[in-house]
Amino acid sequence: MKRTICLIAILLLVPTICRADDVSDTAVVARCIEYMQARSTIGTFGGSVLVARDGKTLFAKGYGLANIELDVPNGPDTKFRIASISKQFTAVGIMILEHEGKIKLDEPISKYVSNVPEAWARVTAHQLMSHTSGVPENLTVALMKGLWPQPQNDLDRLLDPIKTKPLDFKPGEKWSYSNAGYALLGMAIEKVSGMSYGDFLKMRVFEPLGMTDTGIDNRKLVLKNRASGYAVQGGKPVHPAYIDLSQVYSAGSVYSTVRDLLKWDNALNTDKVLPQSSLRKMWTEVKNNYGYGWMVLPRYGKKCTFHGGDLPGFHSLVSRFPEQKVFVAVLTNLEGSPVQRVERDLAAIALGEPYDVPVERTVAKIDPKILDAYVGDYAVDSKRKVTITKRDDQVNAQMSGQGRFSLLPESETKFFARVEEATITFLKDSKGAVSRLVIHQNGKDVEAKKITKPEKSSWLPFN
């Protein structure tokens, strides 16, 4: 079946490089306003954002609606479900008990939690916090069994859907994300402290830090300034799949605001919750760039710790650059909101790195025969390449080690990808033959030369 290339309105990024070398407060604020206004205008974001430096808010604003039915806007004080960002609070709860000598990280979790399946009995808090325990994932199984909407009032039965399963691997040997592992940590907090998970965090973390807009969400809670979560279907907002947060428990049931999360970030620069020696353990990679409730991965050549979260109707992401004292929070209540891109670009603005401003773009009508000249492999270097293919009068691109994505024409030589927010421009040599391409993404250009006679090579993922 032939695919017609016609004129339609499409969203993408401006192809010119935006530098943010000036990181004065005034410049950062102006650029954040420009960037988020552009995001809001093209209608691809709904939520609240905050950018801070040196512990002080530079920019905080809400976009879209917290409640579409009642026409209530999002703002910096809107409360969102932060999903797996909750894991850093669970981890800090364990670390508080470890600092007080009530839990040892290298002892079996079965010492602190009753009714742990025999196959899991030897896993430790260290392994659970770092996702190296091998404890299987529970939420996917619960979804398949139709358990998401059902309130779970008995913690001892929370892991029933997977309790007969063996460990996925020998503890400590591999890494695999496990919400069930963090549920066990929440149970340990309750058994050792004698308090509920929510009460423990309220007394030991939220109240001491003045995080009055943060707590544990549940289906009965009446919460002022709560954001309702939405999905998109057929281009229109709809209510998402329902999950009772008792099924999520200590793996992702916290709600908060961008302002409260800044209070949390500020506390992490002090000894208010834990000594820095204990906090450093949380930010030390164990495997796969993961510490305790935090991802640990350099960005822009700078130290960075971050974590995201996803629940039906909600996406979230926080990042901190400790040496630059930059903190970014992005909380959304609209599925499909480009959380990672918004967080990355706002961080780039605050750090003086390249970024792009979103704008509307248009697909051009071109002769499909032109596309044949673009098909082939293009080498970025000796180990990275871009492969261009054609099918049904449309070209696709694939970076080494990554998935294929569609390219739409802006002109006869310039194409763009909607989801990846990248442009590819094909260039010709003096004889009129296509000889190279230029990829523009995240404010940067990368050139790749066309390979006329591909050689066997060990290609690495393109970054």
N, C-alpha and C positions, 0 to 999 in steps of 0.2 A: 504494500500500500504506500503510495507516494505521500509525502508530507509537504503541505504548501507553506512556504515562508511568506508571511504577510506582515502588514503594519499593525502592531499592537503595542499598548503601553506596558512596560516592564520596569521593575525596580532593580537598581544596582548601585554601585559606587562610582563616584567621580574618578576618572582614570588618571588624574593628575596627582602628584605627590604632595601631601600636606605635611609640612614640618612643624614641630611644636617645640623648637629649640628654646624659645622664651618660656620659661616655666614660672614667671612671676605670678603671683596670685591673680592679678588682673587679667593676664593673658589666659591663664588656665580657665578661669570662670567664663570669659568671653567665648573660648573655644568649646567648652562644655555646653554652653547655651546654644551655640550654632549647631553643634553636632546633634544634640538631643532634639532640637527643634526640627532638624531635617529628618531624623528617625520618626518623630511623631507625625510629621506632615505626610510621609509616605505610608503611614498606618501600619507599621510592622512591629510596634512595641507597645506594651501596656504594663505599667508597673511603676516602681520608684527607684531612683538611683541616688547615690551619694559618693562624692569624691572628697577626701580629706588629706591634709598634710600637716605634720607636726601636731597631730591630735586635734586639729581644728577643721571644721567643715568649710570647704571652699565652694562646694556646689551640692545642693540637695533639692530634688524636685520630683513630682509625680507626673505621670503621663497616662492618658486613657482613663478608664473608669474602674473604680473599686467595686461598684455595683451597677451593672448596666440597666437592670430593671428600674432602679430608683434614681439613675443618673447622678451617682455620687462619684466625684473624681478621686483618683489616687493622689496621695501626697506623701511627704517625708514621714508623717506619723501614721500612715496606713499600716495595719498589721497583716502580714503575709505568713503563710505556712512556709517555713524555710527548708523543709524536707531534710536531706542528708547533711546540711550544715549543722544540724542537731548533733551529729556525731562528735564534733569537737567539744561540745558541752558534756556528752557522756564520757568522753576520754578524760576531760579535765576532772570530772567527778571521781573517776578511778584514780587519777594522779593525786588528788587531794587525800584520798584514803591511803594511798601508798605513802605519801609524805608523812602521814600521821601514824604509820606503822601498822595499819589495820588490814592492808592487802599487800601481798608480795607479787610482783609482776611475773615472776618466773615459776610460781606455784600453780598446780592444776586448778582450773576454775571450779572444779567439783568440790574443792575445799570450802568454797564460799556460796555455791548454788546447789540446792538439793535437786534430785531427780534429773541430773544431767545424764543423757544416754551413755551407756558404757563405752561405746565406740569413741565418744568425744571427751571422756572424763579427764584425759591427760593434757588437753589443750590449756594454754595459759592466757592470762590477761594481756600479756605482751603480744601474743600471737593473734588474739581476737581484735585488739586495737589496731594492729597493723595489717589485718586481712591475710595473715599467713597461717591461720589455724587449720584450714581445710574444712571447717564447718560449712555444710552446703547452704545455698541461698534458700530462703523460705518464702519471700513475697511472690515470686513467680509461681511457685507451687500453689500458694494460697489463691492466687488469681485464677489459675487453671481449675481449681476445685470450687470456685465460686464463693470463696470465704471473705473476700474484701469487704463487702457491705456488713458483715456480721460483727457485732461488738464482741470483743474477747475480754471477759470479766475475770478469767482465771489465768494468771500468768503461767502457772504450771502446765497449761494446755496450749499456750501460745505456739509452741514449736511442734505440736502434734503432727502436722502434715509432713514433717521431715525427720521426726525423731528416730525412725527405724533405718534411716539412710546411713551408710558409712561415711567417714570423712572423704572429701574429694582427693586428698593427697596427705602424705605424711606431714604433720605440723612442722612449719618452718622451712619446708623445702621449696614451696611455690607461693604464689600470690593469687588470690581470688576474692573479689569483693563479696562480702557476706553481711547482709542485714541481720541475719540470724545471730551472727557473732556479736553484733552490738546489742541485740536483745539480751543475750547472756550477760553482757556487761551491765546493763540496766538492772537485771535481776541481782547481780552481785552487789551493786550499790544499795539496793533495798535491803538485802539480807544483812549486810555488814553495818549499815548506818541505822537500821531500824526505822527508817522513814520511807515513804513512797518516793519513787524516782523524781516526780515533780516537786514534792516538798523539799527534797534534798537540794535540788538545783536552785529552788527559790531561796532557801535559807543560806546556802553556801556560795552562790554565784550571783543570781539576779538581784536580790535585795541589797547585798553589800555594794554592788556596782551601780545602783540606782537604775537598773534596767526594769522600770515599772511597766513597760509595754511588751514584755517578753514573758512567756510561760508555756505550759503544755496545753495543747489544743485537744478538745474532745467534742463529740457530737452534741452534748447538752450545754456547752458553754455559750453564754450570751456575751459577746465580745464587742465592745465599742470600737469603731473604726476598723472593723474587720474587712478584708478584701475577699470577695467571692471569686472562686476560680472558674475560668471559662476555657472551652476548647473551640475550635473552628471547624465548621462542617459546611461544605458548599459555599464557602466564602462568608458565612454568617456565624456569629458567636452562638454556642450551645453550652449547656451544662456538661461537664466532663463525667467520666466514669466515677462512681462513688467508692470511696474507701474509708472505712471506719479507722480512725487513727490509733485505736487500740491494737490493730493488726500491725501497725508500724512501730509503736512503743518507743523505746529509747534509740531506735535507728533513725527516727525522723519526724517526731511529733511536736517539735518546738515551733511556736510562732514568734515573730519579732518584727521590728521596724528597722529601716536603715539607720535611724538615729541611735537606737539602742545598740545596734551592732558596732557603731563607732565607739560607744562606751566600752563594749567588750574589747575592741581592738586596743583602745587606750590602756585598759587594765593589763593587757598582755605585755605592755612595756614596763610594767611595775611588778611588785611582789604582792599586790592586793589579794590575788586569788591563790597564787603559787609562787614559790621562789623561781627565779629565772633558770636555775639549774634543772628544775623539774620541767619547766616549759620547753627548755631546749631538747629534752628527750622527745617531746611531742613533735618537734620540728626536725628530727633526725630521721633520714630515710632508712627504712628497714628493707623493703623490696619494692620494685616498680614505682619508685618515686613517691612512696607513701610512708608517712610516719605514724603518729597516733591521731586520727581524726583530721589530718591535714595532708594534702598533696604537697610535696617539696620538689620544686622544679625551677631552675633558673629561667628567667625571661628577660629579654633585652640585655643579656649579660649581667643581670642583677639577681640577687637572692630574692626568691618569691615563695610564699606559702599561700595556698588557696584551697577552696573546696566548693563544689556545687551541690545542687540538690534538685530532685524532680519528684513531684507528686501530681496526680491528676489535677489539671488546672493551674499548676504552679511550677515555675522554674526559679532557681536562685543561684547566686554565685558571689562569693566574697574573695578578695585577694589583698595581701599585704606585702609591701616591699619594705622590710624592716630597716635597711640601711638608709633609704631615702625617706622613711617615715611616711610613706604613701599608703592609703587604704581606699579600696573601692568596694562598694556594695551595690548589687543589682538584684532586685526582687521583683518578680512579675506574677501576674495572675491571668495571663493569657498564653495558652499553649502555642508554641511556634514562635514566641518572641525570641529574637536573636540574642540571648543572654550572654553567651560567650563572646560574641563579637562586640557587643556594647561594652562589656567589662574590659576587654582587651583595648579597645579604642580609647575609653576614658582613662585607663591606666597610661596609655601612650601619651595622651595629652598632658597628664600630670608629670610624666617623666621626661618630656621633651623628645619623644620618639615619633617616627613617621606614623601617620594614620590617614584614613580616608573619610570623607563626608558623604553620607548617602544622598542620592538624587534619583529622580525618575529618568529612565532611559527608554529608547524606542527601538523596536526590532525593524530592520530594513528589509525591503524586498530585493533579493539578488538572484542572479542566474545560478541554479544549483550546479551547473557544470564547472563553475569556478572552484567549487569545493574539492574537486579531484586533485588539484595541485597542492593542497595542504596536507593530504594524507601522508603519513610516514612517522618516523621516529626523529626526535630532536634531542640532542645531548646537551644537558646543562654542564656536566663535567664527566669525568671518566666513570662515575658510578651512579649518576642520576639522569633520568631522561623523561621526556614527555611524549606520549604516543597519541597521534591524531588519527581517528578513524572516521569513516562515513557510512551512514545507513539511512535509507529513506530520505535522501536529500537533506540530511542534517549531519553536522560534524560533532564528534565527541572527543573529549580529552581525558587522558588518564596519566596521572603522575606515578612514578615508580612506587610500587607497593601500596597504592591507594585505589579507591574505586573510580569508575568511569563517570563523567558528568557531561551533560549536554551543553553545547555552545550555541548561542543565538547571535545572528549577525547585526552589527550596528552599521557596518559598511561592507564593502567587498573584501576588506583586509582586516577589519577589526571585529572581534567577537567577544561576547561576555557570558558569564555563568551566573545564573540568578542566585542559587543557594550559596555557592562558594564565594560570591561577591569578588570575582576576579575577571580581568580582561585579558585576552590574548590577541596580539597584533602580529600578523604575518608580514615579513619583509622580503623583498626580492633583491637579487644581485644585479650587476650591470647588464646581464643578458636577459633579464626579465624572469628568471627562474626563482621560485621560492627557496630561500637559503637559510632562513632563521625565523624565530618567533620571539616575542617579548611578552612575558607574563607580568601583569601588574596586580598585586594583591597586598593588602595591609600597608599601603603607602610605599611599597617598594617595587622595583623592576628587576626581573631576572631574565637573562637572555639565554636562549638555547639554539644551537646550530643544527640544521637538518643533516641527518646521517644518510649519505648516499649509498653506502655499502655497510649495513649494520654488522658489527663484529660481536662475537660471543663475549658477554661481560656479566659481572655480578652487580646488578643494579640495586641501589639502595633507595629507601623511601625518600620522596621529595619533600623538603621542608621550606 
